[in-house]
């Protein structure tokens, strides 16, 4: 029984550490700076985060951690896309955090599914 309690405490502690790390990542980006940097994204993704071309995804309201991971994967080459392979390599970590903060801060309204 004591072993189960100790294991539960370890799991809870690990969860708390992960949550703190995630909140640090979320707090790292500057929304205002991200808006300025998003000017280079607007041809495909729109300044409002709504895609302007069919091949580009909407970025408005996306999860910030997802955007950070996706951009870092494009930058490293782990994720491939012809356009992003030109843009992402010049992004610094701060640029990625700012862009992710900006696009994730755009509010998206979702209605009920059609009947």
C-alpha positions in Angstrom: 0.0 0.0 0.0 2.8 2.4 0.9 4.5 1.6 -2.4 1.3 2.6 -4.3 1.1 5.9 -2.4 4.8 6.6 -3.2 4.2 5.8 -6.9 1.1 8.0 -7.0 3.1 10.8 -5.4 5.9 10.4 -8.0 3.4 10.4 -10.9 1.7 13.6 -9.5 5.1 15.3 -9.1 6.1 14.4 -12.6 2.8 15.8 -13.8 3.3 19.1 -11.9 6.8 19.4 -13.4 5.5 18.9 -16.9 2.7 21.4 -16.3 5.2 24.0 -15.1 7.5 23.3 -18.1 4.5 23.7 -20.5 3.4 27.0 -18.8 6.9 28.3 -19.1 6.8 27.5 -22.8 3.4 29.2 -23.2 4.6 32.3 -21.3 7.8 32.6 -23.4 6.2 34.1 -26.6 5.4 37.8 -27.1 2.0 38.3 -28.9 2.8 41.8 -30.1 6.2 40.8 -31.5 4.6 37.7 -33.1 2.0 39.9 -34.9 4.9 41.9 -36.4 6.8 38.7 -37.4 3.5 37.2 -38.8 3.7 39.6 -41.7 6.0 37.1 -43.5 3.3 34.4 -43.0 0.3 36.4 -44.3 0.6 35.4 -48.0 -0.2 31.7 -47.1 -1.7 31.8 -43.6 -3.1 35.3 -43.5 -2.4 37.8 -40.8 -5.6 36.7 -39.1 -4.4 33.1 -39.2 -7.0 32.0 -41.7 -5.3 30.3 -44.7 -5.3 32.2 -48.0 -4.3 29.3 -50.2 -5.8 25.8 -50.1 -2.4 24.1 -49.3 -1.9 26.1 -46.1 -3.4 25.3 -42.8 -5.3 27.8 -40.6 -3.1 28.8 -37.7 -5.6 31.0 -35.8 -6.4 29.5 -32.4 -4.0 26.5 -32.8 -2.4 25.2 -29.6 0.8 27.2 -28.8 2.9 24.1 -28.0 1.8 22.4 -31.2 2.8 25.5 -33.3 6.2 25.6 -31.5 6.9 21.9 -32.2 5.7 22.2 -35.8 7.9 25.2 -36.6 10.9 23.6 -34.9 10.3 20.4 -36.9 10.1 22.4 -40.1 13.3 24.2 -39.2 15.2 21.0 -38.4 13.8 19.2 -41.5 12.0 16.6 -39.4 8.8 17.9 -41.0 8.7 18.7 -44.7 6.9 21.3 -46.8 8.3 23.1 -49.9 7.4 26.6 -48.7 8.2 26.1 -45.0 11.6 24.6 -45.9 12.4 28.1 -47.3 11.0 30.1 -44.3 11.6 28.0 -41.2 15.4 27.7 -41.3 15.8 31.4 -40.7 13.6 31.4 -37.6 15.2 31.7 -34.3 13.7 30.1 -31.1 12.4 33.5 -30.0 10.7 34.0 -33.5 9.0 30.7 -33.2 7.8 31.4 -29.6 6.5 34.8 -30.7 4.7 33.5 -33.8 3.1 30.7 -31.8 2.0 33.1 -29.1 0.4 35.4 -31.7 -1.4 32.7 -33.7 -2.6 30.8 -30.7 -4.0 34.0 -29.1 -6.4 34.6 -32.1 -9.8 33.7 -30.9 -11.8 31.2 -33.1 -15.5 30.8 -32.8 -16.9 27.3 -33.6 -20.6 26.7 -34.3 -22.5 23.5 -34.0 -22.0 21.0 -36.7 -24.5 21.0 -39.6 -27.4 18.7 -39.4 
